[in-house]
Amino acid sequence: MTMSGTAAPHGAAEISEITDDTFAAEVLTAELPVLVEFTADWCPPCRQLAPVLAAVADEERGRLKVVQLDVDRNPRTMIAYGVRSAPTLIVFRGGEPVQSMVGARSKRRLLQELAPVLEA
């Protein structure tokens, strides 16, 4: 990260954090498909996935919105979607979950898994 105030390097997109209270507005009513990472501070695979999600958010800007939800601070949404482990990734389109993935993965694998959602 640069401290000079210059633009973030490619792959360093900021991932918005959402809550139980903002979930509907940020995810269910979004015009773009939304990739939600259900994450936790104590989760090593979540930390491993963070730079991958930032890179995907940067690369797919304008086609995909990427957000994260802390499961410890926001149990209502986690329970509503049956999330049982972190990280869980759920893609929503038109207010409905259309794809779910569990565990850390490489950028290449994630983009391959997202391709059907992004092309539809």
C-alpha positions as CSV (number, residue, x, y, z in Angstrom):
1,M,0.0,0.0,0.0
2,T,1.2,3.5,-0.8
3,M,1.0,6.2,1.8
4,S,1.7,8.9,-0.7
5,G,-2.0,9.4,-1.6
6,T,-1.6,7.9,-5.1
7,A,-4.1,5.4,-6.4
8,A,-4.1,1.9,-5.1
9,P,-2.2,-0.5,-7.2
10,H,-4.1,-2.9,-9.5
11,G,-5.7,-5.6,-7.5
12,A,-6.1,-3.5,-4.4
13,A,-9.8,-2.6,-4.5
14,E,-11.5,-1.8,-1.3
15,I,-14.1,-4.4,-0.2
16,S,-17.1,-2.9,1.6
17,E,-18.2,-4.4,4.8
18,I,-21.9,-4.8,5.2
19,T,-24.1,-5.7,8.2
20,D,-27.4,-7.5,8.9
21,D,-29.0,-4.1,8.7
22,T,-27.5,-3.0,5.4
23,F,-27.6,-6.4,3.7
24,A,-31.0,-5.9,1.9
25,A,-30.0,-2.5,0.5
26,E,-26.4,-3.4,-0.4
27,V,-27.1,-6.9,-1.8
28,L,-30.7,-7.8,-2.5
29,T,-31.6,-4.6,-4.4
30,A,-28.2,-4.2,-6.2
31,E,-28.3,-3.9,-9.9
32,L,-25.0,-5.9,-10.4
33,P,-24.5,-9.4,-9.2
34,V,-23.0,-9.3,-5.7
35,L,-20.4,-11.6,-4.3
36,V,-20.8,-11.8,-0.5
37,E,-17.9,-13.2,1.6
38,F,-19.2,-14.5,5.0
39,T,-16.0,-14.0,7.0
40,A,-14.6,-13.8,10.6
41,D,-11.6,-12.1,12.2
42,W,-10.4,-15.5,13.6
43,C,-10.5,-17.2,10.2
44,P,-7.1,-17.8,8.6
45,P,-8.5,-18.9,5.2
46,C,-10.6,-15.7,5.2
47,R,-7.4,-13.7,5.5
48,Q,-5.8,-15.8,2.8
49,L,-8.8,-15.0,0.5
50,A,-8.8,-11.2,1.2
51,P,-6.2,-10.3,-1.5
52,V,-8.0,-12.6,-4.0
53,L,-11.3,-10.9,-3.4
54,A,-9.7,-7.5,-3.7
55,A,-8.1,-8.4,-7.0
56,V,-11.4,-9.9,-8.4
57,A,-13.3,-6.8,-7.2
58,D,-10.8,-4.6,-9.0
59,E,-10.8,-6.7,-12.2
60,E,-14.6,-7.1,-12.4
61,R,-15.5,-3.5,-11.3
62,G,-18.7,-2.6,-13.2
63,R,-19.7,-6.2,-13.6
64,L,-19.6,-7.5,-10.0
65,K,-19.9,-6.0,-6.6
66,V,-17.9,-7.6,-3.8
67,V,-18.7,-7.2,-0.1
68,Q,-18.0,-8.9,3.1
69,L,-20.1,-9.7,6.2
70,D,-18.6,-10.6,9.6
71,V,-20.5,-13.6,10.8
72,D,-19.8,-13.0,14.5
73,R,-21.2,-9.5,14.4
74,N,-24.0,-10.3,11.9
75,P,-25.5,-13.7,12.8
76,R,-29.0,-13.0,11.4
77,T,-27.9,-13.0,7.7
78,M,-25.5,-15.9,8.3
79,I,-28.4,-18.0,9.7
80,A,-30.9,-16.9,7.0
81,Y,-28.6,-18.2,4.3
82,G,-27.5,-21.4,6.1
83,V,-23.8,-20.4,6.3
84,R,-22.0,-22.9,8.4
85,S,-18.3,-22.2,7.8
86,A,-16.0,-19.3,7.0
87,P,-15.2,-18.3,4.4
88,T,-18.4,-18.9,2.5
89,L,-19.0,-17.0,-0.7
90,I,-22.5,-16.5,-2.0
91,V,-23.3,-14.8,-5.3
92,F,-26.6,-12.9,-5.4
93,R,-28.4,-11.7,-8.6
94,G,-31.7,-10.0,-8.6
95,G,-32.0,-10.5,-4.8
96,E,-31.6,-14.3,-5.0
97,P,-28.6,-16.5,-4.2
98,V,-27.4,-18.1,-7.4
99,Q,-24.1,-19.6,-6.4
100,S,-22.4,-20.7,-3.2
101,M,-18.7,-21.7,-2.6
102,V,-17.0,-22.6,0.6
103,G,-13.3,-22.1,1.4
104,A,-10.4,-20.1,0.2
105,R,-9.4,-20.4,-3.5
106,S,-7.1,-18.9,-6.0
107,K,-8.1,-15.9,-8.1
108,R,-8.0,-18.0,-11.2
109,R,-10.3,-20.7,-9.8
110,L,-12.7,-18.0,-8.4
111,L,-12.9,-16.3,-11.7
112,Q,-13.6,-19.6,-13.4
113,E,-16.4,-20.3,-10.9
114,L,-17.9,-16.8,-11.4
115,A,-17.8,-16.9,-15.2
116,P,-21.3,-18.3,-15.6
117,V,-22.8,-15.6,-13.3
118,L,-20.8,-12.8,-15.0
119,E,-21.7,-13.9,-18.5
120,A,-25.4,-14.4,-17.8
